Amino acid sequence: MRSEEEIFEAAREGDLEYIRNYLSKGGAIEIKNHKGYTPLMLASYYGHPEVCRALIAQGADVNSVDHGGNTILMGVAFKGFREIAALLLSAGADPHFQNVNGMTALDFARAFGRHEIVSLLDADDATMSQRISLFLKMIT
C-alpha cells in the first residue's frame, strides 16, 4: 500500500484487484476520508457491486454513516443502484435509519424517482412486517 488515498480511488473506480490486495495486506476496511466516506460507501455510490461484495465479505460496516449523517443505503437510493441496495439490505443495512433531516433511504428513493429502489424498500418493509407478525403469533 502506497497511500491511504489509493484505497478510496480504487473503490471509486471499482478496482477489485487492488481492493483484494489491500485487504489481504491488512488494510483498514473502515478507514474514512475527509467526508467520512468508507471504501464501501464509495464503491456503492459509484455502482461497483463486485467491490461491495468483497468489502462486505471482509466485514465492512453496511450501516456506516458519513460526516453528513447519511448512510450507504441512502446514497444508493439516491443513485438508483438496485443491485447494490439489495446487497446492502441482505447484509443487514438499516432501511429505517434517519439522517439529521429525518430522511430515510426510502425518502431519498422517492424524492429522486428511483421506483425500483422504492419497490425494494417497500418489499423489505413488508417482509419485516411479516416476520414480526409471525414472531408475535409464535410467542402469544
N, CA, C and O atoms as a GROMACS GRO file, in nm:
protein
  560
    1MET      N    1   0.085  -0.119   0.000
    1MET     CA    2   0.000   0.000   0.000
    1MET      C    3   0.088   0.124   0.000
    1MET      O    4   0.178   0.139   0.083
    2ARG      N    5   0.061   0.209  -0.093
    2ARG     CA    6   0.144   0.329  -0.102
    2ARG      C    7   0.084   0.446  -0.026
    2ARG      O    8   0.157   0.517   0.044
    3SER      N    9  -0.046   0.467  -0.037
    3SER     CA   10  -0.107   0.577   0.037
    3SER      C   11  -0.252   0.543   0.068
    3SER      O   12  -0.315   0.464  -0.002
    4GLU      N   13  -0.302   0.605   0.173
    4GLU     CA   14  -0.442   0.582   0.211
    4GLU      C   15  -0.537   0.627   0.100
    4GLU      O   16  -0.641   0.564   0.079
    5GLU      N   17  -0.502   0.733   0.031
    5GLU     CA   18  -0.591   0.785  -0.074
    5GLU      C   19  -0.615   0.683  -0.184
    5GLU      O   20  -0.720   0.686  -0.249
    6GLU      N   21  -0.521   0.594  -0.208
    6GLU     CA   22  -0.536   0.496  -0.315
    6GLU      C   23  -0.651   0.400  -0.293
    6GLU      O   24  -0.714   0.357  -0.390
    7ILE      N   25  -0.681   0.366  -0.168
    7ILE     CA   26  -0.794   0.275  -0.143
    7ILE      C   27  -0.925   0.342  -0.182
    7ILE      O   28  -1.016   0.276  -0.232
    8PHE      N   29  -0.935   0.472  -0.158
    8PHE     CA   30  -1.057   0.544  -0.195
    8PHE      C   31  -1.070   0.554  -0.347
    8PHE      O   32  -1.180   0.540  -0.401
    9GLU      N   33  -0.960   0.578  -0.414
    9GLU     CA   34  -0.962   0.584  -0.561
    9GLU      C   35  -0.997   0.447  -0.619
    9GLU      O   36  -1.075   0.438  -0.714
   10ALA      N   37  -0.942   0.342  -0.563
   10ALA     CA   38  -0.973   0.206  -0.610
   10ALA      C   39  -1.121   0.174  -0.590
   10ALA      O   40  -1.183   0.111  -0.676
   11ALA      N   41  -1.177   0.217  -0.479
   11ALA     CA   42  -1.320   0.193  -0.453
   11ALA      C   43  -1.406   0.271  -0.553
   11ALA      O   44  -1.504   0.219  -0.605
   12ARG      N   45  -1.368   0.397  -0.579
   12ARG     CA   46  -1.442   0.479  -0.677
   12ARG      C   47  -1.438   0.418  -0.816
   12ARG      O   48  -1.537   0.420  -0.889
   13GLU      N   49  -1.323   0.366  -0.852
   13GLU     CA   50  -1.302   0.312  -0.987
   13GLU      C   51  -1.346   0.167  -1.002
   13GLU      O   52  -1.354   0.115  -1.114
   14GLY      N   53  -1.376   0.101  -0.891
   14GLY     CA   54  -1.416  -0.040  -0.897
   14GLY      C   55  -1.301  -0.134  -0.922
   14GLY      O   56  -1.318  -0.239  -0.985
   15ASP      N   57  -1.183  -0.099  -0.872
   15ASP     CA   58  -1.063  -0.180  -0.892
   15ASP      C   59  -1.061  -0.295  -0.790
   15ASP      O   60  -0.999  -0.285  -0.684
   16LEU      N   61  -1.128  -0.403  -0.826
   16LEU     CA   62  -1.143  -0.517  -0.736
   16LEU      C   63  -1.009  -0.579  -0.700
   16LEU      O   64  -0.988  -0.618  -0.585
   17GLU      N   65  -0.919  -0.589  -0.795
   17GLU     CA   66  -0.787  -0.648  -0.768
   17GLU      C   67  -0.712  -0.567  -0.662
   17GLU      O   68  -0.654  -0.624  -0.570
   18TYR      N   69  -0.714  -0.435  -0.674
   18TYR     CA   70  -0.646  -0.350  -0.576
   18TYR      C   71  -0.711  -0.367  -0.439
   18TYR      O   72  -0.642  -0.379  -0.338
   19ILE      N   73  -0.845  -0.369  -0.436
   19ILE     CA   74  -0.917  -0.383  -0.309
   19ILE      C   75  -0.880  -0.514  -0.242
   19ILE      O   76  -0.849  -0.517  -0.122
   20ARG      N   77  -0.882  -0.622  -0.317
   20ARG     CA   78  -0.847  -0.753  -0.260
   20ARG      C   79  -0.703  -0.755  -0.208
   20ARG      O   80  -0.676  -0.809  -0.101
   21ASN      N   81  -0.612  -0.697  -0.283
   21ASN     CA   82  -0.473  -0.690  -0.241
   21ASN      C   83  -0.459  -0.607  -0.114
   21ASN      O   84  -0.389  -0.646  -0.020
   22TYR      N   85  -0.526  -0.494  -0.110
   22TYR     CA   86  -0.526  -0.405   0.007
   22TYR      C   87  -0.575  -0.480   0.131
   22TYR      O   88  -0.514  -0.474   0.237
   23LEU      N   89  -0.687  -0.551   0.115
   23LEU     CA   90  -0.744  -0.624   0.228
   23LEU      C   91  -0.655  -0.740   0.271
   23LEU      O   92  -0.643  -0.768   0.390
   24SER      N   93  -0.593  -0.809   0.174
   24SER     CA   94  -0.506  -0.922   0.207
   24SER      C   95  -0.383  -0.879   0.285
   24SER      O   96  -0.322  -0.959   0.356
   25LYS      N   97  -0.346  -0.753   0.270
   25LYS     CA   98  -0.230  -0.700   0.343
   25LYS      C   99  -0.270  -0.633   0.473
   25LYS      O  100  -0.189  -0.565   0.537
   26GLY      N  101  -0.396  -0.652   0.513
   26GLY     CA  102  -0.440  -0.599   0.641
   26GLY      C  103  -0.483  -0.454   0.638
   26GLY      O  104  -0.486  -0.388   0.742
   27GLY      N  105  -0.515  -0.402   0.521
   27GLY     CA  106  -0.561  -0.264   0.511
   27GLY      C  107  -0.688  -0.241   0.590
   27GLY      O  108  -0.774  -0.328   0.599
   28ALA      N  109  -0.699  -0.123   0.649
   28ALA     CA  110  -0.816  -0.088   0.731
   28ALA      C  111  -0.941  -0.080   0.645
   28ALA      O  112  -0.946  -0.002   0.550
   29ILE      N  113  -1.040  -0.159   0.679
   29ILE     CA  114  -1.162  -0.164   0.599
   29ILE      C  115  -1.256  -0.048   0.631
   29ILE      O  116  -1.336  -0.009   0.546
   30GLU      N  117  -1.248   0.005   0.751
   30GLU     CA  118  -1.337   0.114   0.792
   30GLU      C  119  -1.268   0.251   0.789
   30GLU      O  120  -1.314   0.345   0.854
   31ILE      N  121  -1.161   0.261   0.716
   31ILE     CA  122  -1.093   0.389   0.702
   31ILE      C  123  -1.189   0.489   0.637
   31ILE      O  124  -1.266   0.453   0.548
   32LYS      N  125  -1.183   0.615   0.681
   32LYS     CA  126  -1.271   0.718   0.626
   32LYS      C  127  -1.188   0.832   0.569
   32LYS      O  128  -1.081   0.866   0.620
   33ASN      N  129  -1.240   0.890   0.460
   33ASN     CA  130  -1.174   1.007   0.402
   33ASN      C  131  -1.225   1.135   0.470
   33ASN      O  132  -1.296   1.128   0.570
   34HIS      N  133  -1.190   1.250   0.415
   34HIS     CA  134  -1.224   1.378   0.476
   34HIS      C  135  -1.375   1.405   0.482
   34HIS      O  136  -1.418   1.493   0.556
   35LYS      N  137  -1.454   1.332   0.404
   35LYS     CA  138  -1.600   1.347   0.407
   35LYS      C  139  -1.668   1.238   0.490
   35LYS      O  140  -1.790   1.236   0.505
   36GLY      N  141  -1.586   1.149   0.544
   36GLY     CA  142  -1.641   1.040   0.623
   36GLY      C  143  -1.683   0.920   0.540
   36GLY      O  144  -1.756   0.834   0.589
   37TYR      N  145  -1.638   0.915   0.415
   37TYR     CA  146  -1.673   0.804   0.327
   37TYR      C  147  -1.576   0.688   0.348
   37TYR      O  148  -1.455   0.708   0.357
   38THR      N  149  -1.631   0.569   0.356
   38THR     CA  150  -1.551   0.448   0.364
   38THR      C  151  -1.535   0.391   0.222
   38THR      O  152  -1.604   0.435   0.130
   39PRO      N  153  -1.444   0.296   0.204
   39PRO     CA  154  -1.434   0.232   0.072
   39PRO      C  155  -1.568   0.171   0.027
   39PRO      O  156  -1.602   0.179  -0.091
   40LEU      N  157  -1.643   0.110   0.120
   40LEU     CA  158  -1.773   0.053   0.082
   40LEU      C  159  -1.869   0.162   0.036
   40LEU      O  160  -1.944   0.142  -0.060
   41MET      N  161  -1.868   0.275   0.102
   41MET     CA  162  -1.954   0.386   0.058
   41MET      C  163  -1.921   0.427  -0.084
   41MET      O  164  -2.011   0.441  -0.167
   42LEU      N  165  -1.794   0.444  -0.112
   42LEU     CA  166  -1.754   0.489  -0.245
   42LEU      C  167  -1.784   0.385  -0.352
   42LEU      O  168  -1.833   0.418  -0.460
   43ALA      N  169  -1.755   0.260  -0.323
   43ALA     CA  170  -1.786   0.154  -0.420
   43ALA      C  171  -1.936   0.148  -0.446
   43ALA      O  172  -1.979   0.124  -0.559
   44SER      N  173  -2.014   0.170  -0.343
   44SER     CA  174  -2.160   0.170  -0.358
   44SER      C  175  -2.208   0.288  -0.439
   44SER      O  176  -2.286   0.272  -0.533
   45TYR      N  177  -2.161   0.408  -0.404
   45TYR     CA  178  -2.204   0.531  -0.471
   45TYR      C  179  -2.168   0.531  -0.619
   45TYR      O  180  -2.239   0.589  -0.701
   46TYR      N  181  -2.056   0.464  -0.653
   46TYR     CA  182  -2.011   0.462  -0.792
   46TYR      C  183  -2.056   0.337  -0.867
   46TYR      O  184  -2.017   0.316  -0.982
   47GLY      N  185  -2.138   0.254  -0.802
   47GLY     CA  186  -2.201   0.143  -0.872
   47GLY      C  187  -2.114   0.022  -0.902
   47GLY      O  188  -2.119  -0.031  -1.012
   48HIS      N  189  -2.036  -0.022  -0.805
   48HIS     CA  190  -1.947  -0.137  -0.824
   48HIS      C  191  -1.986  -0.252  -0.731
   48HIS      O  192  -1.927  -0.268  -0.624
   49PRO      N  193  -2.086  -0.332  -0.770
   49PRO     CA  194  -2.134  -0.438  -0.681
   49PRO      C  195  -2.029  -0.543  -0.645
   49PRO      O  196  -2.032  -0.596  -0.534
   50GLU      N  197  -1.937  -0.575  -0.737
   50GLU     CA  198  -1.836  -0.676  -0.706
   50GLU      C  199  -1.744  -0.629  -0.594
   50GLU      O  200  -1.708  -0.707  -0.505
   51VAL      N  201  -1.707  -0.503  -0.598
   51VAL     CA  202  -1.623  -0.446  -0.493
   51VAL      C  203  -1.701  -0.442  -0.362
   51VAL      O  204  -1.647  -0.472  -0.256
   52CYS      N  205  -1.828  -0.406  -0.370
   52CYS     CA  206  -1.913  -0.404  -0.250
   52CYS      C  207  -1.918  -0.542  -0.186
   52CYS      O  208  -1.903  -0.556  -0.064
   53ARG      N  209  -1.938  -0.645  -0.267
   53ARG     CA  210  -1.943  -0.783  -0.215
   53ARG      C  211  -1.813  -0.819  -0.144
   53ARG      O  212  -1.815  -0.877  -0.035
   54ALA      N  213  -1.701  -0.786  -0.206
   54ALA     CA  214  -1.571  -0.818  -0.147
   54ALA      C  215  -1.552  -0.747  -0.013
   54ALA      O  216  -1.504  -0.806   0.083
   55LEU      N  217  -1.590  -0.620  -0.007
   55LEU     CA  218  -1.575  -0.544   0.117
   55LEU      C  219  -1.669  -0.596   0.226
   55LEU      O  220  -1.629  -0.609   0.342
   56ILE      N  221  -1.792  -0.626   0.189
   56ILE     CA  222  -1.888  -0.680   0.287
   56ILE      C  223  -1.841  -0.816   0.337
   56ILE      O  224  -1.853  -0.846   0.456
   57ALA      N  225  -1.789  -0.898   0.248
   57ALA     CA  226  -1.739  -1.031   0.287
   57ALA      C  227  -1.626  -1.021   0.389
   57ALA      O  228  -1.606  -1.112   0.469
   58GLN      N  229  -1.553  -0.911   0.385
   58GLN     CA  230  -1.443  -0.890   0.479
   58GLN      C  231  -1.486  -0.814   0.604
   58GLN      O  232  -1.403  -0.780   0.689
   59GLY      N  233  -1.617  -0.786   0.615
   59GLY     CA  234  -1.668  -0.725   0.738
   59GLY      C  235  -1.693  -0.576   0.734
   59GLY      O  236  -1.708  -0.515   0.840
   60ALA      N  237  -1.699  -0.516   0.617
   60ALA     CA  238  -1.728  -0.372   0.609
   60ALA      C  239  -1.864  -0.343   0.670
   60ALA      O  240  -1.959  -0.421   0.655
   61ASP      N  241  -1.874  -0.232   0.739
   61ASP     CA  242  -1.997  -0.191   0.807
   61ASP      C  243  -2.097  -0.136   0.705
   61ASP      O  244  -2.075  -0.028   0.649
   62VAL      N  245  -2.206  -0.208   0.682
   62VAL     CA  246  -2.307  -0.165   0.585
   62VAL      C  247  -2.392  -0.050   0.638
   62VAL      O  248  -2.470   0.010   0.563
   63ASN      N  249  -2.378  -0.018   0.766
   63ASN     CA  250  -2.454   0.092   0.826
   63ASN      C  251  -2.365   0.212   0.860
   63ASN      O  252  -2.403   0.296   0.942
   64SER      N  253  -2.250   0.219   0.798
   64SER     CA  254  -2.160   0.331   0.820
   64SER      C  255  -2.228   0.462   0.778
   64SER      O  256  -2.305   0.466   0.683
   65VAL      N  257  -2.198   0.568   0.853
   65VAL     CA  258  -2.258   0.699   0.829
   65VAL      C  259  -2.147   0.799   0.797
   65VAL      O  260  -2.044   0.801   0.864
   66ASP      N  261  -2.168   0.881   0.694
   66ASP     CA  262  -2.068   0.982   0.658
   66ASP      C  263  -2.082   1.104   0.748
   66ASP      O  264  -2.169   1.109   0.835
   67HIS      N  265  -1.995   1.203   0.727
   67HIS     CA  266  -1.997   1.323   0.811
   67HIS      C  267  -2.125   1.404   0.796
   67HIS      O  268  -2.156   1.488   0.881
   68GLY      N  269  -2.199   1.382   0.689
   68GLY     CA  270  -2.327   1.449   0.668
   68GLY      C  271  -2.444   1.377   0.735
   68GLY      O  272  -2.557   1.425   0.731
   69GLY      N  273  -2.416   1.261   0.796
   69GLY     CA  274  -2.519   1.186   0.864
   69GLY      C  275  -2.597   1.091   0.775
   69GLY      O  276  -2.703   1.042   0.814
   70ASN      N  277  -2.546   1.065   0.655
   70ASN     CA  278  -2.615   0.977   0.560
   70ASN      C  279  -2.550   0.840   0.555
   70ASN      O  280  -2.428   0.826   0.568
   71THR      N  281  -2.634   0.738   0.536
   71THR     CA  282  -2.585   0.601   0.527
   71THR      C  283  -2.552   0.563   0.383
   71THR      O  284  -2.584   0.635   0.288
   72ILE      N  285  -2.489   0.450   0.370
   72ILE     CA  286  -2.458   0.396   0.238
   72ILE      C  287  -2.587   0.369   0.161
   72ILE      O  288  -2.597   0.400   0.042
   73LEU      N  289  -2.685   0.312   0.229
   73LEU     CA  290  -2.812   0.281   0.164
   73LEU      C  291  -2.882   0.407   0.113
   73LEU      O  292  -2.946   0.404   0.008
   74MET      N  293  -2.870   0.516   0.185
   74MET     CA  294  -2.927   0.643   0.139
   74MET      C  295  -2.862   0.688   0.009
   74MET      O  296  -2.930   0.731  -0.084
   75GLY      N  297  -2.730   0.677   0.003
   75GLY     CA  298  -2.659   0.715  -0.119
   75GLY      C  299  -2.697   0.629  -0.237
   75GLY      O  300  -2.712   0.678  -0.349
   76VAL      N  301  -2.712   0.500  -0.213
   76VAL     CA  302  -2.750   0.407  -0.319
   76VAL      C  303  -2.894   0.433  -0.363
   76VAL      O  304  -2.926   0.421  -0.482
   77ALA      N  305  -2.980   0.468  -0.268
   77ALA     CA  306  -3.120   0.502  -0.302
   77ALA      C  307  -3.124   0.626  -0.390
   77ALA      O  308  -3.201   0.634  -0.485
   78PHE      N  309  -3.041   0.724  -0.357
   78PHE     CA  310  -3.030   0.847  -0.437
   78PHE      C  311  -2.980   0.816  -0.578
   78PHE      O  312  -3.032   0.868  -0.676
   79LYS      N  313  -2.878   0.731  -0.587
   79LYS     CA  314  -2.818   0.697  -0.716
   79LYS      C  315  -2.903   0.601  -0.799
   79LYS      O  316  -2.898   0.605  -0.922
   80GLY      N  317  -2.980   0.515  -0.732
   80GLY     CA  318  -3.066   0.422  -0.803
   80GLY      C  319  -3.005   0.287  -0.835
   80GLY      O  320  -3.048   0.221  -0.929
   81PHE      N  321  -2.906   0.245  -0.759
   81PHE     CA  322  -2.840   0.116  -0.784
   81PHE      C  323  -2.912   0.004  -0.708
   81PHE      O  324  -2.879  -0.026  -0.594
   82ARG      N  325  -3.010  -0.057  -0.774
   82ARG     CA  326  -3.095  -0.158  -0.710
   82ARG      C  327  -3.016  -0.279  -0.663
   82ARG      O  328  -3.036  -0.326  -0.551
   83GLU      N  329  -2.926  -0.330  -0.745
   83GLU     CA  330  -2.848  -0.449  -0.707
   83GLU      C  331  -2.769  -0.424  -0.580
   83GLU      O  332  -2.763  -0.510  -0.492
   84ILE      N  333  -2.709  -0.307  -0.571
   84ILE     CA  334  -2.630  -0.276  -0.452
   84ILE      C  335  -2.721  -0.254  -0.332
   84ILE      O  336  -2.687  -0.294  -0.220
   85ALA      N  337  -2.836  -0.191  -0.352
   85ALA     CA  338  -2.931  -0.173  -0.242
   85ALA      C  339  -2.974  -0.309  -0.187
   85ALA      O  340  -2.979  -0.328  -0.066
   86ALA      N  341  -3.004  -0.403  -0.276
   86ALA     CA  342  -3.044  -0.537  -0.233
   86ALA      C  343  -2.930  -0.606  -0.157
   86ALA      O  344  -2.953  -0.674  -0.057
   87LEU      N  345  -2.809  -0.589  -0.206
   87LEU     CA  346  -2.692  -0.646  -0.140
   87LEU      C  347  -2.675  -0.589   0.000
   87LEU      O  348  -2.652  -0.664   0.096
   88LEU      N  349  -2.686  -0.458   0.013
   88LEU     CA  350  -2.674  -0.393   0.144
   88LEU      C  351  -2.783  -0.440   0.239
   88LEU      O  352  -2.756  -0.470   0.356
   89LEU      N  353  -2.905  -0.447   0.190
   89LEU     CA  354  -3.016  -0.493   0.275
   89LEU      C  355  -2.995  -0.637   0.320
   89LEU      O  356  -3.019  -0.670   0.436
   90SER      N  357  -2.950  -0.722   0.230
   90SER     CA  358  -2.928  -0.862   0.266
   90SER      C  359  -2.813  -0.877   0.366
   90SER      O  360  -2.806  -0.976   0.438
   91ALA      N  361  -2.724  -0.778   0.369
   91ALA     CA  362  -2.612  -0.781   0.463
   91ALA      C  363  -2.644  -0.708   0.594
   91ALA      O  364  -2.558  -0.695   0.681
   92GLY      N  365  -2.768  -0.660   0.607
   92GLY     CA  366  -2.810  -0.601   0.733
   92GLY      C  367  -2.820  -0.450   0.737
   92GLY      O  368  -2.831  -0.393   0.846
   93ALA      N  369  -2.817  -0.384   0.623
   93ALA     CA  370  -2.831  -0.237   0.623
   93ALA      C  371  -2.968  -0.199   0.680
   93ALA      O  372  -3.068  -0.264   0.652
   94ASP      N  373  -2.970  -0.095   0.760
   94ASP     CA  374  -3.092  -0.049   0.827
   94ASP      C  375  -3.169   0.046   0.736
   94ASP      O  376  -3.126   0.160   0.717
   95PRO      N  377  -3.282   0.003   0.680
   95PRO     CA  378  -3.357   0.090   0.590
   95PRO      C  379  -3.434   0.200   0.664
   95PRO      O  380  -3.487   0.292   0.601
   96HIS      N  381  -3.441   0.190   0.796
   96HIS     CA  382  -3.519   0.286   0.875
   96HIS      C  383  -3.434   0.396   0.939
   96HIS      O  384  -3.488   0.486   1.003
   97PHE      N  385  -3.302   0.389   0.922
   97PHE     CA  386  -3.215   0.491   0.979
   97PHE      C  387  -3.252   0.627   0.923
   97PHE      O  388  -3.275   0.641   0.803
   98GLN      N  389  -3.258   0.727   1.010
   98GLN     CA  390  -3.291   0.863   0.968
   98GLN      C  391  -3.168   0.952   0.981
   98GLN      O  392  -3.097   0.947   1.082
   99ASN      N  393  -3.145   1.035   0.879
   99ASN     CA  394  -3.036   1.132   0.887
   99ASN      C  395  -3.079   1.250   0.973
   99ASN      O  396  -3.188   1.248   1.031
  100VAL      N  397  -2.996   1.352   0.982
  100VAL     CA  398  -3.027   1.467   1.068
  100VAL      C  399  -3.151   1.542   1.024
  100VAL      O  400  -3.210   1.617   1.103
  101ASN      N  401  -3.193   1.524   0.901
  101ASN     CA  402  -3.314   1.587   0.849
  101ASN      C  403  -3.436   1.496   0.860
  101ASN      O  404  -3.545   1.530   0.812
  102GLY      N  405  -3.419   1.380   0.922
  102GLY     CA  406  -3.528   1.287   0.940
  102GLY      C  407  -3.560   1.204   0.818
  102GLY      O  408  -3.665   1.139   0.812
  103MET      N  409  -3.471   1.204   0.718
  103MET     CA  410  -3.494   1.129   0.595
  103MET      C  411  -3.436   0.988   0.603
  103MET      O  412  -3.330   0.966   0.663
  104THR      N  413  -3.508   0.894   0.543
  104THR     CA  414  -3.461   0.756   0.532
  104THR      C  415  -3.420   0.728   0.388
  104THR      O  416  -3.438   0.812   0.299
  105ALA      N  417  -3.366   0.610   0.366
  105ALA     CA  418  -3.331   0.570   0.228
  105ALA      C  419  -3.455   0.570   0.139
  105ALA      O  420  -3.447   0.608   0.022
  106LEU      N  421  -3.568   0.529   0.192
  106LEU     CA  422  -3.692   0.529   0.115
  106LEU      C  423  -3.731   0.671   0.074
  106LEU      O  424  -3.778   0.692  -0.037
  107ASP      N  425  -3.710   0.766   0.163
  107ASP     CA  426  -3.738   0.906   0.129
  107ASP      C  427  -3.650   0.954   0.013
  107ASP      O  428  -3.698   1.023  -0.076
  108PHE      N  429  -3.522   0.916   0.016
  108PHE     CA  430  -3.432   0.953  -0.094
  108PHE      C  431  -3.478   0.891  -0.225
  108PHE      O  432  -3.481   0.957  -0.329
  109ALA      N  433  -3.514   0.764  -0.219
  109ALA     CA  434  -3.558   0.694  -0.341
  109ALA      C  435  -3.683   0.761  -0.398
  109ALA      O  436  -3.694   0.780  -0.519
  110ARG      N  437  -3.775   0.795  -0.313
  110ARG     CA  438  -3.898   0.862  -0.360
  110ARG      C  439  -3.867   1.000  -0.416
  110ARG      O  440  -3.919   1.038  -0.521
  111ALA      N  441  -3.784   1.076  -0.346
  111ALA     CA  442  -3.752   1.213  -0.388
  111ALA      C  443  -3.686   1.218  -0.525
  111ALA      O  444  -3.705   1.314  -0.600
  112PHE      N  445  -3.609   1.116  -0.558
  112PHE     CA  446  -3.535   1.117  -0.684
  112PHE      C  447  -3.594   1.022  -0.788
  112PHE      O  448  -3.530   0.992  -0.889
  113GLY      N  449  -3.715   0.975  -0.762
  113GLY     CA  450  -3.785   0.894  -0.862
  113GLY      C  451  -3.722   0.759  -0.889
  113GLY      O  452  -3.730   0.708  -1.001
  114ARG      N  453  -3.659   0.702  -0.790
  114ARG     CA  454  -3.594   0.570  -0.805
  114ARG      C  455  -3.695   0.461  -0.770
  114ARG      O  456  -3.690   0.401  -0.662
  115HIS      N  457  -3.787   0.435  -0.863
  115HIS     CA  458  -3.900   0.346  -0.838
  115HIS      C  459  -3.859   0.204  -0.803
  115HIS      O  460  -3.924   0.139  -0.721
  116GLU      N  461  -3.752   0.154  -0.864
  116GLU     CA  462  -3.706   0.018  -0.831
  116GLU      C  463  -3.658   0.010  -0.687
  116GLU      O  464  -3.678  -0.091  -0.620
  117ILE      N  465  -3.595   0.116  -0.641
  117ILE     CA  466  -3.547   0.119  -0.502
  117ILE      C  467  -3.666   0.131  -0.408
  117ILE      O  468  -3.670   0.066  -0.304
  118VAL      N  469  -3.763   0.215  -0.444
  118VAL     CA  470  -3.884   0.229  -0.363
  118VAL      C  471  -3.950   0.092  -0.347
  118VAL      O  472  -3.987   0.053  -0.236
  119SER      N  473  -3.966   0.020  -0.457
  119SER     CA  474  -4.027  -0.113  -0.453
  119SER      C  475  -3.948  -0.208  -0.364
  119SER      O  476  -4.005  -0.284  -0.286
  120LEU      N  477  -3.817  -0.204  -0.377
  120LEU     CA  478  -3.731  -0.290  -0.296
  120LEU      C  479  -3.745  -0.258  -0.148
  120LEU      O  480  -3.760  -0.349  -0.066
  121LEU      N  481  -3.742  -0.131  -0.113
  121LEU     CA  482  -3.752  -0.092   0.027
  121LEU      C  483  -3.891  -0.118   0.082
  121LEU      O  484  -3.905  -0.157   0.198
  122ASP      N  485  -3.993  -0.096   0.002
  122ASP     CA  486  -4.129  -0.130   0.046
  122ASP      C  487  -4.144  -0.280   0.067
  122ASP      O  488  -4.208  -0.324   0.162
  123ALA      N  489  -4.084  -0.358  -0.022
  123ALA     CA  490  -4.088  -0.504  -0.009
  123ALA      C  491  -4.015  -0.548   0.116
  123ALA      O  492  -4.059  -0.640   0.186
  124ASP      N  493  -3.902  -0.481   0.146
  124ASP     CA  494  -3.827  -0.513   0.267
  124ASP      C  495  -3.912  -0.484   0.390
  124ASP      O  496  -3.912  -0.562   0.485
  125ASP      N  497  -3.985  -0.373   0.389
  125ASP     CA  498  -4.075  -0.340   0.500
  125ASP      C  499  -4.184  -0.446   0.514
  125ASP      O  500  -4.216  -0.487   0.625
  126ALA      N  501  -4.240  -0.489   0.401
  126ALA     CA  502  -4.345  -0.591   0.405
  126ALA      C  503  -4.290  -0.722   0.461
  126ALA      O  504  -4.356  -0.787   0.542
  127THR      N  505  -4.171  -0.759   0.419
  127THR     CA  506  -4.109  -0.881   0.469
  127THR      C  507  -4.085  -0.870   0.619
  127THR      O  508  -4.110  -0.965   0.693
  128MET      N  509  -4.037  -0.755   0.663
  128MET     CA  510  -4.013  -0.734   0.805
  128MET      C  511  -4.145  -0.742   0.882
  128MET      O  512  -4.150  -0.802   0.989
  129SER      N  513  -4.248  -0.682   0.830
  129SER     CA  514  -4.380  -0.686   0.895
  129SER      C  515  -4.428  -0.830   0.907
  129SER      O  516  -4.484  -0.870   1.010
  130GLN      N  517  -4.407  -0.908   0.801
  130GLN     CA  518  -4.447  -1.048   0.805
  130GLN      C  519  -4.369  -1.124   0.911
  130GLN      O  520  -4.425  -1.207   0.983
  131ARG      N  521  -4.240  -1.097   0.921
  131ARG     CA  522  -4.157  -1.164   1.021
  131ARG      C  523  -4.202  -1.129   1.162
  131ARG      O  524  -4.211  -1.215   1.249
  132ILE      N  525  -4.229  -1.001   1.184
  132ILE     CA  526  -4.274  -0.957   1.316
  132ILE      C  527  -4.408  -1.021   1.350
  132ILE      O  528  -4.428  -1.068   1.462
  133SER      N  529  -4.499  -1.023   1.254
  133SER     CA  530  -4.630  -1.084   1.275
  133SER      C  531  -4.616  -1.232   1.310
  133SER      O  532  -4.680  -1.280   1.403
  134LEU      N  533  -4.533  -1.303   1.237
  134LEU     CA  534  -4.509  -1.444   1.264
  134LEU      C  535  -4.450  -1.464   1.402
  134LEU      O  536  -4.492  -1.553   1.476
  135PHE      N  537  -4.353  -1.382   1.438
  135PHE     CA  538  -4.290  -1.391   1.569
  135PHE      C  539  -4.392  -1.368   1.680
  135PHE      O  540  -4.394  -1.441   1.779
  136LEU      N  541  -4.477  -1.267   1.663
  136LEU     CA  542  -4.578  -1.237   1.764
  136LEU      C  543  -4.677  -1.353   1.779
  136LEU      O  544  -4.721  -1.383   1.890
  137LYS      N  545  -4.712  -1.416   1.669
  137LYS     CA  546  -4.801  -1.533   1.675
  137LYS      C  547  -4.735  -1.648   1.749
  137LYS      O  548  -4.801  -1.723   1.821
  138MET      N  549  -4.605  -1.661   1.732
  138MET     CA  550  -4.533  -1.770   1.796
  138MET      C  551  -4.523  -1.752   1.947
  138MET      O  552  -4.524  -1.850   2.022
  139ILE      N  553  -4.514  -1.629   1.993
  139ILE     CA  554  -4.494  -1.607   2.136
  139ILE      C  555  -4.624  -1.583   2.212
  139ILE      O  556  -4.624  -1.576   2.335
  140THR      N  557  -4.736  -1.570   2.140
  140THR     CA  558  -4.864  -1.547   2.210
  140THR      C  559  -4.950  -1.670   2.209
  140THR      O  560  -5.061  -1.668   2.264
   0.00000   0.00000   0.00000
